[in-house]
Amino acid sequence: MNVPRSFGVFSIVFAAAYAIVYVICVERNLALFSYHPALNQFGAGVQEPMDGPVMYWYGWIATSTIAATLAGLIACVLPASLAQRVWLGWAWFVPAVIMVVFVYLLRNYFL
């Protein structure tokens, strides 16, 4: 099985973009949909709690996946000279930095 050259660029850009978009979604509460577990019901966008708590996490994941996929597809159409400059380390460096950012954001839970 041959893997196209653009798959490497896509996966690196997807990993970095996903981490960045995810932290933005959490901070700005940009959920594609909300889930109300007590009612076993989904709703479009960010909704207020109805009967019990509301979960935005699934919506943040969906929003991040769509945005990172678009960023990866855009990176796939870059000329080969630019695509070769994409550093492989972005796939692990950016998510590692985002983990540190989340530790900072959630610092009140640790104290």
ABEGO torsion letter per residue (X at the ends): XBBBAAAAAAAAAAAAAAAAAAAAAAAAGBBABBBBAAAGBBBBEBBBBABEBBBAAAAAAAAAAAAAAAAAAAAAABBAAAAAABBAAAAAAAAAAAAAAAAAAAAAAAX
